[in-house]
Amino acid sequence: MSTITKRKDYLSWDEYFMFMAAMACQRSKDPNTQVGACIVDDENKIVGIGYNGLPKGCSDDDFPWARSAEDEFDTKYPYVVHAELNSIHNAIKQDLSTARIYVTLFPCNNCAKSIIQTGIKKVYYNHIKNEDSSLVRASKRLFEAAEVELILYQPGKKLVLELF
């Protein structure tokens, strides 16, 4: 019988999926806020992944990335698709009712509505901005009404990847 035992410093499922969301956000061209999302089914299989960026077919070079401007038309906000929506649109399978989503930033109220509509019942998030804002409060209210569990992900490990 072998005396070799398995590694003990491997990633937990939650760490793995949150790191996948964090990896996805590295694709974002947004100079201010990069967000990633990873949807996982009840068998721990990734079924959708996304990051905040422009819709398919729209060039990142032809649209504004500003956070503020005299006219909102000249900001990123009317154009950027959030990571949560991209992960839903990119989902490999249609039924997400047994899935959970890992997001690097707490979902806005519009993403909360879409998450709820898919049937996802668990949202893991890594960070929350503007917690007292009316839109974050609206997200929380929607999630509570739909009985979606919110889990603040507490990072336990730092992961440094190097391609070799």
N, C-alpha and C positions, 0 to 999 in steps of 0.2 A: 504494500500500500504506500502511495506517495505521501510525502510530508509537505508537499507544496500546497499552500492555501491560496485562495483567490485574493486579488487586490482588495484593499480596504478603503482606498481613497478615490473610488470611482464616483461619478456624478449620480445623484438621485434623479428620478424622473423629472421632478419639478425643476431642479437645477438645469438639466439637459434642455428642457423645453424653453425655459426662460433664456438660457444662453442662445438657443436657436432664434428666439425673438430678437435678442440683442444683436445677433449676427445679421439678421435681416435688416435691421435699422441702419446698418453700415452701407446699404445700397441707396439710402435716401440722399437726394441731391439738395435737400433743404439746408441752407447754411446755419439755421438757428435751432431747429428742433428735428431730431431724428427719432422716429418711433418704429418699432417692429412688433409684429404679432404672429403668433403660432397657434393654430387650432389643432387639437389632439383628440382622437376618439377614445372610447372606453377601453380599447386594447393597446393604448399608448402608441398609436401610429399617428404620425403627422398627416393631417388631411388638408391643411391649408396654411399658407404662410404669406406674409405681405409686409410692406413698409409704406410710409407716407411718400407719395409721389404723384406725378401727373397721370391722367388716364392713358390707356394704351393708344398709341398712335399720335400722341401729342409730344412734341419735342421739348425736352427740359431746357433747351436754349431759347425757345420762342415765347416763354411765359415768365412773368415776374416772380421773384422770390422774396420781395420786400414784405416786412411785417406791417408796415404802415405807409400810407401815401395820401395825398390829397383826395384821391378818388379810390375807393376800395377795389375798383376794376384793375388798378395797377398794383395790387398786392397778391400774395399767393393764395389767400383764403377762398376766392371763388373757384379755384382751379384744382387744388391739391386734393387727392383722394386719401383719406386716412388709412393707416395700417390695418385697422380692424376690418374696414370695408374691403380692402384689397385681399386680406386673408380669406374673408367670406367668399368673395368673387373667385378667388383662386382655389377654393375648396375642391378637392378631388372627388368627394362624394356629396350628394345632395342633403341627406339627412344628418343634421348636426345636433339633433336633440339629445344625444348622449355624449356630446363633445364638451370640451372645456377650452378656454382661450387664455393664452399667456400674452400679456401686453407690457411693453416697457413703460408706458405712460397710461394713467387712468383714463378710461374712455370718456369722450365728450358725450353730450346728451344725444346727438344724432347717431353716433356709433352705438350707444347704449340701446337705442331703439332697434337698430339692426341686429345687434347681438341677441336681444330678447326675441325678435321675430324668427330667428333661426332655431330657437329652442335651447340654445346653450344655457346651462344652469350654473356654471362656475367661471368666474373671471379672476385670474391671478394677475396682479399688476405690481410693478416694481417701484413706481414713483407717482406722486400726485401733485399737480401744479394748481395753484389758485383754489385750494380746498374750500374756501368760503364763498367762492363765486356762485352766482345763481345757476350757471350751467352745470357745474360739478354737483351742486345740490340737487338739480333736476335729474342728473344721471343716477345719483344714489337713490332718489325717490322712485324712479322708474325700476331700477334693479330690485329694490325692496318690494315694490308692489308685485313684480313678476317672480318673486322668490328666487332671484339669482344670487348665489353666494359670492361675496367679494372677499378675496384673500390677498392681503398685502404680502408680497413675496419678500422674505428676509434673506438676502444673499448670505450664503454660508461659505462660499468659495470665490476666489478670484481665478479666472481662467485666462491664460495667455496662450494664444495659438500661434504657431509658426509653421508655415507650409514648408515642407522639405522635399 
